[in-house]
Amino acid sequence: MNLEELQSNFFSYVSSTEKKAADWHKAFNCEEKIERLSVYQNNYFASLNEVLFDIFPNIVKLVGEDFFKALAQKYWQAQPPSSSVLLTTAESFPIFLQEEPTLQTLPYIADIARLDYFYNQTYYAHEQEAVAAETLAEIPPTELAEHQLELQSSLIILESNFAIFDIWQWHSSKDENSVNNASASEQEHISYDEQQTVLLFQHQNTVEIFNIDPAFQKFLVTLQGGASLNEALHSAVEVDCEFNATEAVSFLVSYQLIVSVKHI
């Protein structure tokens, strides 16, 4: 057995839950060293699990630490890391939770995981330099309406059939013990089946998170699609005739979300 084969066999063993002696152990008379190899195996999964604990803190609170560890182990067994960027590797964890048979009583858990993931992604995102409010003020409103407004690349919109903003906020404000000891009455204010859409973006090294209405969502999505400000405003009004255009544009300016202005 050459070095390359040995390294390959070693990694295969460490990245599995196998505890029995394999042929390559015997070839090197290493059967008695399985316990030592298990140290590497345990450290391997502990490191991977730590990544998921860091990225999905609210899922830990939802299911409990011990059960989360079991889920993490099952996830890494099914989907071993394919990249050294573990944030990318963890991207499919919400889908794994959605398909996990033991979690079918928590239909919103996948979207909470997506929100956790996007929050982490937004936290490490690069905040682009915004167009100054003074520069925007110099453009007459009728002219600005015919411009494309490019928004911060960190801006993410997550739509759900569940009250993910309320659920996520409630769990984020508490530690695991508080969640476990909370009475049902403490969560009565959450209408779990209420459809909610969450907006996230980075602003001055802080992740801002909002529960937005369908009209504002349509406004932002239309802008992201490359439409003019006027087209985006009209699309929002079609959703809600009482949509406030001034407040919408002021929101973009106050949070420095406009990074370029281009006349069409």
Long-range contacts (C-beta under 8 A, 24 or more apart in sequence): 1-27, 1-28, 10-37, 13-37, 13-41, 14-40, 14-41, 14-44, 15-41, 15-44, 15-76, 15-80, 16-41, 16-77, 17-41, 17-73, 17-77, 45-72, 45-73, 45-76, 48-72, 48-76, 48-81, 48-86, 49-73, 49-76, 51-86, 51-87, 51-89, 51-90, 52-90, 52-93, 54-120, 55-87, 55-90, 55-93, 55-116, 55-117, 55-120, 56-90, 56-93, 56-113, 56-116, 56-117, 57-116, 57-172, 58-112, 58-115, 58-116, 58-168, 58-171, 58-172, 59-97, 59-109, 59-112, 59-113, 59-116, 60-176, 61-171, 61-174, 61-175, 61-176, 61-179, 62-106, 62-109, 62-112, 62-171, 62-179, 63-103, 63-106, 63-109, 64-176, 64-180, 65-176, 71-96, 71-97, 71-100, 74-100, 87-120, 87-121, 87-124, 90-117, 91-117, 93-117, 107-162, 108-160, 108-162, 108-163, 108-164, 108-167, 108-192, 111-158, 111-160, 111-161, 111-162, 111-164, 112-164, 112-167, 112-168, 112-171, 114-158, 115-158, 115-164, 115-168, 115-198, 115-200, 116-168, 118-156, 118-158, 118-200, 119-200, 119-207, 119-209, 121-156, 122-154, 122-156, 122-200, 122-201, 122-202, 122-207, 123-202, 123-207, 125-153, 125-154, 125-202, 126-153, 126-154, 127-152, 127-154, 127-202, 127-203, 127-204, 127-205, 128-152, 128-153, 128-154, 128-259, 129-259, 130-256, 130-257, 130-258, 130-259, 131-258, 131-259, 131-260, 131-261, 133-253, 135-261, 136-253, 136-258, 136-261, 139-261, 143-263, 144-229, 144-261, 145-228, 145-229, 145-230, 145-233, 146-228, 146-229, 146-230, 146-263, 146-264, 147-228, 147-229, 147-261, 147-262, 147-263, 147-264, 148-223, 148-226, 148-227, 148-228, 148-229, 148-261, 148-262, 148-263, 148-264, 149-223, 149-229, 149-232, 149-252, 149-258, 149-260, 149-261, 150-258, 150-259, 150-260, 150-261, 150-262, 151-220, 151-223, 151-224, 151-252, 151-257, 151-258, 151-259, 152-201, 152-202, 152-256, 152-257, 152-259, 153-259, 154-200, 154-201, 154-202, 155-199, 155-200, 155-201, 155-220, 155-224, 155-257, 156-199, 156-200, 156-201, 157-197, 157-198, 157-199, 157-212, 157-217, 157-220, 157-221, 158-197, 158-198, 158-200, 159-195, 159-197, 159-217, 160-195, 160-196, 160-197, 160-198, 161-193, 161-195, 162-192, 162-193, 162-194, 162-195, 162-196, 163-190, 163-191, 163-192, 163-193, 163-194, 163-195, 163-196, 164-196, 164-198, 165-196, 165-198, 165-209, 165-210, 165-211, 166-190, 166-191, 166-194, 166-196, 166-211, 167-192, 168-198, 201-255, 201-257, 203-255, 203-256, 203-257, 208-255, 213-240, 214-239, 214-240, 215-239, 215-240, 215-243, 216-243, 216-248, 219-243, 219-248, 228-264
